[in-house]
Structures are given as structure tokens and as C-alpha cells.
Amino acid sequence: MIKKFIDKLLGKPSAKAPAKSAPGSVLGKRVEVQVADHGIDPSLLDERAVRVVQTLTDAGFEAYIVGGAVRDLLLGMRPKDFDVATNATPEEVKGLFRRAFIIGRRFRIVHVVYGRGREHEVIEVSTFRALLANESAEQVSGNEKTSKSELAGKSHVVDAEGRVLRDNVWGPQVEDAARRDFTVNALYYDPQRQLVVDYHGGLVDAKKRVLRMIGDPEARYREDPVRIIRAVRFAAKLGFELEPKTRAPVKACAALLANVPASRLFDEMIKLLQTGHSLASLEQLRKQGLARGVFPILDAMLNEQGELFEGVRGTFVRQAFEDTDLRVREGRGVSPSFMLACMLWHEVLERWTRIREEGEATVPALAQAIDAVFDARIGDISGRGKLATDMREIWMMQPRFERRSGSGVYTLVEQPRYRAGFDFLRLRADAGETDAALADWWEDFALGSDDERAALLDEAREADKQRRGGAKVHQLPRKTASPKPATLPADGSEPVSLDGGPAKKRRRRRKPAAKAAAAE
């Protein structure tokens, strides 16, 4: 009796009264696949994930490496992340590890943390979940953000469209497998026995490179519309084809994505474009009719046909994505802020040009353009502040690169975000948007010695002099005491407002000289 009461509190279904399964679902049949048939190479395993499994099994629980990690291992790939599934509750998992944290409301999971700082690793541990019918769930009208008070204390909740907002009812492994999205993600691997457990033919689908939804695809998309984006991502990343029944409802169900919180949708877009297959992901979105109307940021960089624009604009974004994909494949870090800055740059550029043509000064016009694009394309999402700061710095550096005189050049190369700003300039030059010689000059200046930098500054002054028809650049500030130079640079920028360096120093030097002349 006490055990039943405890199980009820923890959300475990009763053995005598099993939870009602979702209509049309197939629980599947447990098939154990030996190493001779699955061929997983143990050297591709993460020793910390294996340690988590061993700790749980030593404590008397079931535990397996699960999901995408098993799929990648079957394909001979080293997984980027390792997840573990177990019949231990989150509280029981947390009690077995020194550094473990229960997170999440929609799905409660445990992060087991090894190491510290940049070298730390997180093994995500989830509890086997029961497969429940939506009819048995409590229903709310809003979403996670708008219905927080209604969701408090509830374990199984859906919204009016059938999207699952809470799913924290524990169950057996066979039900946990049935509630996973695709067959290739419903595989469990026991590293100690080198055994793969397969309930839905995921091993065969992985070998055939087919992405197949478990259960009724339309119902599964309604439970969680983000599965649509996941299908696109896996197809692009793995080179899989969507099985016809899995693909059929995608376009019709895409409207359900409008009710997904903006932050979650934004995170899914970042995953889509930063897994090393960004161009393939764009092609998959276009193929499934999802290229436009789903992500506002993509709408800014794709034409009406869902393709990159022709000319410099499209070349710039394509090169940015190719560079991102290359960095991922080489195991180097990628910055979402840099990628987003590339994706939105030409919309910023268009707005900036228009505002300047209306009479606004260069820098304020750029700031206004940036704010307008942030509001239109990113909105109020979690983490926008940090992203916005990094993107703004990259964009605001671009007009400063046009000025190659005075102390401002030294200040610029010493900025923490200089490298990102320069990489952006180099990308613009490679795409044919700006002069390649400008990017070469800044690269040489940043890497040069003191003498080399002085020579580069002399070279830049001579180039400016020729561009202005032979006028002596040093004579311009002497024509007036106005804080603005008499002749603006070629791009129409206002040097004093950008760094305030050279002109102010010359005015300070002239003031004592004027006093000396008056004294004579």
C-alpha cells in the first residue's frame, strides 16, 4: 500500500491499471540486437556516458545510452552529445551523482556534469516516460509562457491544439520507446553488454537511411510541432529521406508552429543551421515547403521561392554558411551571433542606406537600422541581449574600417570583438561587396610591427590624398574650428562621432599655438 502511494506521488503508472495509450500508437516489440549484427565500435563511446550508465545499473536501475547517440554510433559517427535513459526518477538520479541538477518543466530531466569551465561535459539523463492519450491529459488554452499558473503542479497537460505542454508521467521502457519521435531515435544501447534494444525497426531504417515517424505522423506533429523542424534537421544532417507517410502532413501542420514559444523556435533554427549542414538544411526546408513563413530571420535572407538571393547578397550568405559548416566539421567553435549577423546584414544595410538618405548621420542611422531589424526579425526572445550586443558590435565596426588614420585604428584592433568584426569585413570583401584591398590592409595592420603599421598608415594617407584629388589631408582640420571636418570621407561618415581621435588632438595642439601668437 505504501509503495503504491509513493508510486502515485512520483507519477509511476500502476501495474494493475496501466496508463491508457495514445490512439493509433504501436508499443512495438522488444528486439535485442547483438554486436555481430549492429557493429557499434566501442571506441566511439564517451567514457563519462558509460560511467553514468554503470553508476545507475550498479544502484539497481536500468540504464541505456539512447536516441541520436545510438543512431550516430550505428552509422559509424562519433556522437556530439550522449543522452542516457533510465527507470530511475529524476530525484533518484540526482542522489547518485555529486554534480547533478534537475531541470525543465515540460520534461523534467537531470544534467550530470563532469569537469568545469569550457572543458565541462553534460550527460543528460531522462526517466522512461509513459505513453498517454491526450484525452487523459488536462487541457489549457495557452502555451508554456501564457499559462504558467494553470500548469503549476500538473504532470500531463496539452493545449487546445493537442500540443504537449507537460509530460512527466513515468512508465516502462516499451512505452518510452513508443513516445519518441522517429524510429532511428528510439534505440537503446547497453555499453556494458554491447546490446542494442530496438522496438520499432529503427536499426533497419538507419541502414536504409529512412526517417520514419513512430505512430500516426499528424498526431505526433500536433503533440509537438517542433518535430517538423527536427525531421528537416535530421534529413539534412544524415542525408536521410522522409518516409512518405511521415512527409505527407508536414506542410499542413506547419501552421501549428505559430503556437510554439518564440525562444524555443529560435533555438531550433540555430540547431538547424549550426550542425554543419546549413545549406542542406535550407534545401530541405525549401523541399518541404517551409523555407518562408516559419522563421522571420530566414524570411530576411530568402527570396519568394525560398532560395538565396542572386548576386552579392546571396553570395555573402552562402559563403557565411559554408564557413560555418567547415568550422563544425573541423571541430572548431561557431558563434550564433556571427552567423545571425551575416543572415541579417543586408536588411540592416538596406535600412541604414534609406535612413541616411533621409538626412540622418552615419552612426545614428546605423543604430536605428539595427534596432528596427532586431524588432522585426528576432523579437523578444531569451538571450537576445547577449546576441544583440555581439551582433551590434560587429555591424558598428564596419564603417570604422573605412577610416585608416589617427589613433582610432589602434583602438579598433584592440577591441575584444575586433576579430569577429574583421572576419565579417573579410567575408564582405570575398563576396564582392567591398574592396578586398581594405580587408588586406586591416589584416596587415593587425599583424604588423610598429614600423609596418606606420608604413601602412602612410600608405593609407597617400591613398586618401589621391582619392580627394591631391588635397593635403593634414590641411583639412585647419580650415575651421568646427568639430566636423570640412570634407567628409567617401562613405559620408563623420569621423569625430566614430572615435573622436585625430581631429580633437589637432585642435588641442593648435590652441597653445594661438595663445603664443597673441602674446607676441
N, C-alpha and C positions, 0 to 999 in steps of 0.2 A: 504493500500500500504506500509506504514511504517512497519507494523507488518510483512508483507511478506518479506520485505528486511532484517529485523532483524532475522527472522527465517532462511533465506538463509545464513546469516553470521554465525549463530550458528549451521548450519548443520541440521536443522529440515526439514523433508520432507513436501512438500506442500500437503494440504488436497485434492486439486483438481487433483493433479498429483502424486499419491502415488509411492514410490520407487519400482522399478522392483524387485520382489522377486527372490531368487535363484531357479534355475530349480530343480524340483522334491521335493521342500520343502513343508511342510504342516503347514499352520499357526495354525491349531488347533482351538478348540472351547473352550471358557471360561466356566469353571465349578466352581461354588463356593461351597466349602465343609464346612459344619458347624461342630462345635466342637463335636457334638454327633457322627459324622462319622470319624473325623480324630483323636480325642482323645489326642491332644497335651497337655502336662502338663505345665501350665504357670510358675510353679516354676523352670523349666529348662531354662527359658529365662534369658538373660543378661539385667539388668536394663538400662545399657548405650545404648545398641542397641535399646531398646524400647524408650528411650529418644530421640534418633536420629530420629526415625520414627515419634514420636509425634511432634518434632520441625518442621519437613518438612510438615506434614499434617496441623499443625496449621498455617503454612505460605501459605496454599492453594495448596500444591502439593500432588500427590500420592506418597506413600512410603510403602515399604514392606520389611520384612526380607526375604531373598531369598537364593536359592541354597542349598549348602550342609548343612547349619544350619537347614533348614526346613526338609530336608531328615533325619538328625540325630534326630530331635525332634519327627518325626513320628515313628522312631524306638525306642523311649524311651531313647535316649542317650543325654547327655549334650554336646552340640557342643563346640569345642575348639575355633572356631572363628565365628563371626557373621558378615554377609555382608548385606547391605541394597541396594535396587534398587528403583529408583525414576524417575519421569519425569522431575525433575529439572536438569538444566545443571550443569556442574562442577562449573562454576562461581557462579551460584545461590546457590548451596550447600555451597560453601566456604563462601559466605556472611552471612550465618545464624549461623555460629559457630565461637567461639573465637579462637580455635586452629584447623585449618583445612588447609590441603595442597593438592594442585592438583599435581598428579604425573603421570608418564607414558607417553610414546609417542605412542606405539602400541595401547593401550587402555588408554584413559585419565580417571582417577578416582580420588576420593577425600578421603584422610585419615583424619578422625575426631579423634583427640587424646584427651584422658582423662588421667589425672594423669601424673606423671613424674618418671624418673629413671626406675628401674626394675619393678616397680608396674604399669607402664603406660599401657594403653589399646588402641588399634586402631580399630575403626569401619570403614570398607571400604564401601564407597558409590559410586555406579555406576549409570550412566544415562541409561534409556531404549535405546537400540540401534535398528536401522533399519535393516531389513533383506534384503541385497542387493545381486544381482547376480554378480559374479566375472567379467562377461563381461562388466559390467558398471564401473568397477574399473580401475584405472590407473595401469600400469604394469611396474615393474623394473626387471632387470636381476639378481641383487644380493640379499642380505638379509639386516637386520636392521643395521648390522655393516659395510657392504661394500657399501651401497647405501644411506648413510645419506643425502648427498646433494640432491639426487633425491627425497627423502621422505619429505623434508622440505616443510611445508605449505600444505600438502595434507591430506585429511581425509579418503580416501578409496583406498588402494593400495594393490596389490598382486604381488608375484614374478612369475617367469616363470613356476613354478610347481603348481601354484594356491594357495600357502600359503598366508594367510592374514598377511600383514605387518602393516597396519593401518586400524582401524575400529572405526572411531569416527563420525559416522553419526547417529543422534538421531532419534528415532521413537516411535511408540506406544508399549504398553506392550505386545500385541499379537505377534508382530514381535520380541521383545526382547526375549520372551519365545522360539520362533522357532529357534533363532540363538544360544541358549545354547546347550551344547553337549548332555547330557543324560536326559531322561525323569524325572528321580528322582532328577535332579538338576535344573529342570525348574518349580519349585514350589514356590509360593509367599505366605507369611503369614502376615496377618494384626493382630498384637498383641492386638490392641485396640478393634477390633470386633471379635477376635479369629476366623478368617476366612482364609481358605486356598484356593488359586486360582490355578487351575490346567488346563492347556491347552492340555496336551499330555498323559494323563493317568499315570502320574508319581506316583500318590497315589497307584494305583493298582500294578504297577511294584515294588514299595517299599515293599508292603505287600507280593508279590511273590518272593522278593529278586532277581529281574532280572535287569540287566544293559542293557538298550536299547538306541541306538543312535537315535536322532531326525533327520529325513530326510535320505538321502542316505549316508550310512556309509563311503563308499570310498571317496565320495566328501567331507565329513566332515573331514576325516583324511587328505586329501590334503590341505584343508583350514588351518589346524593346526595339523601337525603330532604329537605334544605332547599329543594330545588326546589319542593316542595309549598308552602312559605311564600312563595317567590318568585312562584309562579303567583298566589297570593292578592294579593300586593302589587301586581304589575303590573296585574291585573284591576281593582283598586281605584283605582290611580293613573291609569291610562289610560282607564278606562271600557270595557275590552275584555271580551269573553265568552270563557270557556274552550271550546275546541273539544270536542265530546262525547267523543272518544277520549282527549283529554288530561284531561278531568274525571273520567272513569269510575273510574280506580283510586285517586283521591285519598284517599278516606275509608279504604279498605282498607290503604293504605300509610302512613297517619298513625302507626301504631304504631312504624314504623321511626324516627320522630323521637326516641324514648326513648333511642336509642343515640348521638345527636348530643351532643357535649360541651355542657354547660350554658352555658358562656360564649358559644359560637357561636350557640346557640339564643336566648339573651338578646339578643345583638346584632341578630339578625334580627327579634326582636319590636320593638326600638327603631326599626329602619328601617321596620317595618310601620306604626308609629304616629306617626312624625315626618317623613313625606314630604308632609304637607299634606292627607292623605286618611284621617285616623284613623277617623272614623265610617264611611266607606265600607269601610275595611279590616275593621272589626268586622262589618259586614253581610256581607262576602264570607266571612269565617270562619264565620259562622253558616250561610250559604248552602251552604258545602261541608262542614258538619258538624264543624268544627274549633274552634268557639268555646270549648269547655271540654275540659280534659284534656290540652292541649298546652302552654300557658303557665300556670304556677302563679299568676302575677300577675293574669292575666285571670280566673282562677277566683275570685279575691277580689272582683271587681267586677261579675261577671255572674251572673244567676240560672240556674236549671237549664235554661231554654230558650235560654241563650246570649245573653240580652238584658240591657241595663242595668236596674237595679232601678227600681221605681216610686218616686215621691216625691223627697224631698230628696237621698237618696243617689245616685239616678240622675241627677238634675238637676245635681248638683255635678260629676260626672264628665263628663257631656255638655258642660257649659259649659267645662270644662278643655280638652277635646278641640277644641271649636270655637275657643277662643282660640289653641290651638297651631296648628291649621290656618290660621287667619288670619295668624298671625305668619310662617309658612312662605311663604304666598302673597305677603306684603308684603316678603319678603326679610330679615326680622329673625331674629335668633338664637333658638333654642329650647333649653331646658335639659332633658335627660333626667331629672335629679334632681327637678325641679319636677313634671314630668308623672307620674313614678312616685310622688311624694309624694301627688299627687291621687288616683291609682289605688288606693293602699293606705290612704288616710286613714281610711276608715270601718271598716276592720278594726282599725286601731290604736285608733280611738275606742271600738269595742266592747270590746276587751281592756282598754283603760285604765279604762273605766267599771266593768267587772267586778272588776278588781284593787282599785280604790278602794273598791268596796262591801265588799270583804273586809277593809278596815281599813287599807290602805296609804296613805301620804301622797301628795299630788297629783303631785309631781315624780318621786319614785321609781317610782310606779305608771306614769307615762307612759314612763319609761325602760325599765321591764320590758316594757311592751306593745310598744314599738318593737323591742326585741331579739327578742321572740317572733315578730313579723311578719317581720323580716328573715330569721330562720332558716327560717320556714315557706314564704316566698314567693320569696326571692331566692337563698338558699343561698350556697355558696362559689364565687363567680364572679370572674373577673378584673375589677378595677376596682371591686369592691364597697366598698372602704374609702372612696374619694372620694365615691361616690354616697351611701353611708350617712351620711357626715359632713354633706353638704349637706341630705339629707332630714331627718336628726335635728334640725338647727338650725331648719329650717322648722317642724317639728312642735313643738319645745320652746318656740318663741316664742308659740304660740297661747295658753297660759294666762297668759303675761306680758302680753298685750294686755288682759286683763281688769283689770289694775292700772293705774290712771291717777293715781298720786300719787308724790311724793318724787323722788329723783334717778334712780330706775330707769327712768323714761320717757325721760330724756335718754340714758342708757346704751343703751337699746334702739334708738333711732333712729340711733345712731352705729355700730351693728354692721354689718359688711360685708354680711351676708346679710339686713339689715333689709328691703330692697325685696322680696326673694323671700317673706319671711315675711308682709309686708303684703299682697302680691298674693294670697297664699293666704287670708288673712283676708277680703279683699275678695270673693274667689270664694265663700267660705263664706257671706258676707252676701248676695251676689247669688242664691245658691241657697236662701236662707231658713233656713240652719242657725243663724245668729247674727244679732244685731241690726245692721241696716245703720248705725244711728247710731254704733256703736262703730267701724266702719271709717271713717266720715266723720270722727270725732274724730281718729283717728290720722293720717289724710291731712292734715287741717288743721294738726295739731301739727307734723308733719314739715316742712311747707312754710311754717309761720308765723314771724313775727318774734318777738323776745323778749317784747314786750308781748302779742302774740297768744297765745303759749304760756302766759304767766302767766294770762291770762283763761280759757284753756281748762282749765287746772288748777283754777282757782277753780270753774268750771262743773262739772267732774267731782267736786270735793269736795261741792258742793251736791247733786248727783245722788246721791252715795253717802249723804249725810246723810238725804235723803228716803227712800231705799230702806231705811235702817235705822231708820225710824220717828222721825226727827228727832233722834237722838242726836248729840252733838258728836263728830265723828271725832277731833279732837285730844285728847280726854279719854281715849280707849281705852288708849293705852300707859301712862297714869299709874296704872291700877288694880293693876298687879302688876309685879314686877321680872322676871317670867318672860320668856324670849326670844321667846315666842309672844304675839301679841295676844289679848286676852280674847275678841274676836268675830272669827271668820273671815270673809273675803269671801264673797259669794253663791255663788261656784263651789266653795267648800270648799278653796281653795288656801291655801298657807302662804307669806305674803309674804316672810318673812325668808329662807326657803330659796330663793326665786326670785332675789332680788337683794340682800337683806340691807341695804338702804339706809336707809329712813326711820326704822324702829324703833330701829336701833342708834344713829343720830345723836341721837335724842331721849334715849336712855339716857345717852349721853356728856354731854349738856348738863345732865342732872339731877344727875349725880354731884358736880360742883363746888358746885352749889346746896345739896346736902345737907350737904357739909362746912362751908359757910359758916354754915348754921343751927346746926350742932353747936358751932361756935366761939363763937357768941353765947350 
